[in-house]
Amino acid sequence: MNKIWIISRKDISDAFRSRSTYVFLLVMLVLTFIYISIYTGTVNSDPYKNNPALIADYSHKYINTLAYLFPLMFSNFICSIFANYAVIVDKAKRNIESLMATPVSIKQIWMGKSLAVTVPSVGMGIGISVISYLVLDIGFVMPNTHSFIYPGIIPVISALIIMPALLFVIVAIVTYIQLTITNPRIGNFVFSGVFILLMIGGETLLAENYSTNFLALVYLGVIAICAMIAYFLSFSLTKERVLLSSKI
């Protein structure tokens, strides 16, 4: 386990030195204000105006929706940066070959690089989500509802447990793709496509009045499927395949 964390810490350190990481932080702040403007625009329009009960109901639903959406969306943005440094840069600079010459297994390298993408992405994604939630709730929801609205327990569990697990299993699959194909950037396209599908699917289900409990079950199903895929992929991951894919 120590070897896995050594690999992860090195990749995380490289990613935090990238300006792109901080550019994406600004993008996430802009997105936060877009969602705030959507909320304020809705509660100030008919039939919500001068209807406290309707505003309170809408505010609860909006807070719960963002409790799902923000951590997944923000973590996805950060992942797209960290995924470059975990595998793509190492392959381009031939660092991956030097790493495989050390006394670590290819599966330890795989897990180390998957954690290097997942851990900081989840940490930053949840951190920014909490800040965005507090800004929205204190600055814009409370003046309209005269109370601090807490998200439901299921959205909180999803943000703190289900979403990180979902992120990890998908990152593990994408990292496998990056390690074993000649053009590792294809993995980033796969990653972005999967998460865009999950976000759109989640928003659609909530818009169709499906409960947050149902959405959590959907995420758990996706986790189970992706975990099985990663498990079977692990049998075909060898140093030889990684080395041959690095001969660009």
C-alpha positions in Angstrom: 0.0 0.0 0.0 2.9 2.4 0.7 4.2 1.9 -2.8 0.8 2.8 -4.2 0.7 6.0 -2.2 4.2 7.0 -3.2 3.1 6.8 -6.8 0.0 8.8 -6.1 1.7 11.6 -4.2 4.2 12.2 -7.0 1.4 12.6 -9.6 -0.7 14.8 -7.3 2.2 17.1 -6.7 2.9 17.4 -10.5 -0.8 18.2 -11.2 -1.0 21.0 -8.5 1.9 22.7 -10.2 -0.2 23.0 -13.4 -1.9 26.4 -14.1 -4.7 24.4 -15.7 -5.8 23.2 -12.3 -6.4 26.8 -11.1 -8.1 27.8 -14.4 -10.6 25.0 -13.8 -11.2 26.3 -10.3 -12.2 29.6 -11.8 -14.5 27.8 -14.3 -16.2 26.1 -11.4 -16.8 29.4 -9.6 -18.4 30.7 -12.8 -20.6 27.7 -13.0 -21.7 28.2 -9.4 -22.9 31.7 -10.1 -24.7 30.4 -13.2 -26.7 28.0 -11.0 -27.3 30.8 -8.5 -28.7 32.9 -11.3 -31.0 30.1 -12.4 -32.3 29.8 -8.8 -32.9 33.5 -8.4 -34.4 33.9 -11.8 -36.9 31.1 -11.0 -38.0 32.3 -7.5 -38.4 35.9 -8.8 -40.7 34.8 -11.6 -44.4 33.9 -11.8 -45.9 31.8 -10.2 -43.2 31.7 -7.5 -43.2 35.4 -6.7 -45.0 36.2 -3.4 -45.7 32.5 -2.8 -43.5 31.4 0.1 -44.7 27.8 0.2 -43.9 27.2 -3.5 -40.5 28.9 -3.1 -39.7 26.7 -0.1 -40.6 23.5 -2.0 -38.6 24.5 -5.0 -35.6 25.5 -2.8 -35.6 22.1 -1.2 -35.7 20.3 -4.5 -33.0 22.6 -6.0 -30.7 22.1 -3.0 -31.0 18.3 -3.2 -30.4 18.4 -7.0 -27.2 20.4 -6.6 -26.1 18.1 -3.7 -25.9 15.4 -6.5 -24.8 17.5 -9.3 -22.0 19.7 -7.8 -19.7 17.0 -6.4 -20.0 14.9 -9.6 -19.5 17.9 -12.0 -16.7 19.6 -10.1 -14.8 16.4 -9.5 -15.1 15.6 -13.2 -13.5 18.9 -14.1 -10.6 18.3 -11.7 -10.2 14.7 -13.0 -9.7 15.9 -16.5 -6.6 17.8 -15.3 -5.1 15.1 -13.0 -5.7 12.3 -15.5 -3.2 14.1 -17.8 -0.4 14.0 -15.2 -1.2 10.5 -14.0 -0.5 8.7 -17.3 -0.3 10.9 -20.4 2.6 13.0 -19.3 4.5 10.0 -17.9 4.0 8.2 -21.2 5.1 11.1 -23.2 8.3 11.6 -21.1 8.9 7.8 -20.9 8.6 8.0 -17.1 6.3 5.1 -17.1 9.1 2.8 -18.3 11.4 3.9 -15.5 8.6 3.4 -13.0 8.1 -0.2 -14.2 11.8 -0.9 -13.7 11.3 -0.3 -9.9 10.1 -3.1 -7.6 6.4 -2.4 -8.0 3.9 -4.4 -9.8 1.9 -3.1 -12.8 -1.3 -3.4 -10.8 0.2 -1.2 -8.0 1.1 1.4 -10.7 -2.5 1.1 -12.0 -4.0 1.6 -8.5 -1.6 4.3 -7.6 -2.3 6.4 -10.7 -6.1 5.8 -10.3 -5.9 7.1 -6.7 -3.7 10.0 -7.8 -6.6 11.1 -10.0 -9.5 10.3 -7.7 -8.4 11.5 -4.3 -7.6 15.1 -5.0 -10.5 15.4 -7.5 -13.0 14.2 -4.9 -11.4 16.4 -2.2 -11.5 19.5 -4.3 -14.8 18.7 -5.8 -16.6 18.2 -2.5 -14.8 21.2 -1.0 -15.9 23.6 -3.7 -19.4 22.0 -3.7 -19.7 22.8 0.1 -18.6 26.4 -0.5 -21.0 26.8 -3.4 -23.8 25.3 -1.4 -23.2 27.7 1.5 -23.0 30.7 -0.8 -26.3 29.7 -2.5 -28.1 28.8 0.8 -27.0 31.7 3.0 -26.8 34.4 0.3 -29.9 33.5 -1.8 -32.1 30.8 -0.4 -32.4 32.2 3.2 -33.6 35.6 2.1 -36.4 33.9 0.2 -37.3 31.2 2.7 -36.1 32.7 6.0 -34.5 29.4 6.9 -31.3 27.5 6.3 -32.2 24.5 4.0 -30.3 21.3 4.6 -29.9 18.7 1.8 -31.5 15.3 2.4 -29.5 12.5 4.0 -29.4 10.5 0.7 -27.9 13.3 -1.3 -25.3 13.8 1.4 -24.5 10.1 1.5 -24.3 10.2 -2.3 -21.8 13.1 -2.3 -19.6 11.7 0.4 -19.6 7.9 -0.3 -21.4 6.9 -3.5 -19.9 9.6 -5.8 -16.3 9.0 -4.7 -16.8 5.3 -5.3 -18.3 5.9 -8.7 -15.5 8.2 -9.6 -12.8 5.7 -8.5 -14.1 2.7 -10.5 -14.6 4.9 -13.7 -11.1 6.4 -13.2 -9.7 2.9 -12.8 -11.1 1.8 -16.2 -9.9 5.0 -17.9 -6.5 4.6 -16.4 -6.3 1.1 -17.7 -7.2 2.4 -21.2 -4.5 5.1 -20.9 -1.9 2.6 -19.9 -2.6 0.0 -22.6 -3.4 2.0 -25.8 -1.0 4.0 -28.0 -3.0 7.3 -27.7 -3.8 7.6 -24.0 -5.8 10.8 -24.6 -8.6 8.6 -25.8 -9.1 7.6 -22.2 -9.9 11.2 -21.4 -12.6 11.3 -24.0 -14.1 8.1 -22.6 -14.0 9.6 -19.1 -15.7 12.9 -20.2 -18.3 11.1 -22.2 -19.3 8.8 -19.3 -19.6 11.6 -16.8 -21.5 13.9 -19.1 -23.9 11.0 -19.6 -24.2 10.5 -15.9 -24.8 14.1 -15.2 -27.4 14.5 -17.9 -29.1 11.3 -16.9 -29.2 12.3 -13.3 -30.6 15.8 -14.0 -33.2 14.2 -16.4 -34.3 11.7 -13.7 -34.7 14.4 -11.1 -36.5 16.6 -13.6 -38.9 13.8 -14.2 -39.7 13.7 -10.5 -37.8 10.5 -9.7 -36.7 10.5 -6.1 -33.1 11.0 -5.0 -33.2 7.5 -3.5 -33.8 6.1 -7.0 -30.9 8.1 -8.4 -28.7 6.8 -5.7 -29.7 3.2 -6.6 -28.8 4.0 -10.3 -25.4 5.2 -9.2 -24.9 2.1 -7.1 -25.8 -0.1 -10.1 -23.2 1.8 -12.3 -20.6 1.3 -9.6 -21.2 -2.5 -9.5 -21.0 -2.7 -13.3 -17.8 -0.6 -13.5 -16.2 -2.6 -10.7 -16.8 -5.8 -12.5 -15.4 -4.4 -15.7 -12.3 -3.2 -13.8 -11.9 -6.6 -12.1 -11.9 -8.5 -15.4 -9.6 -5.9 -17.1 -7.0 -6.4 -14.3 -6.3 -9.9 -15.6 -5.1 -8.5 -19.0 -3.0 -5.8 -17.6 0.7 -6.6 -18.0 4.0 -4.7 -18.2 4.5 -5.9 -21.7 1.2 -4.4 -22.9 2.1 -1.1 -21.3 5.6 -1.0 -22.7 4.3 -1.9 -26.2 1.7 0.9 -26.1 4.4 3.4 -25.1 6.3 2.9 -28.3 4.8 5.9 -30.0 
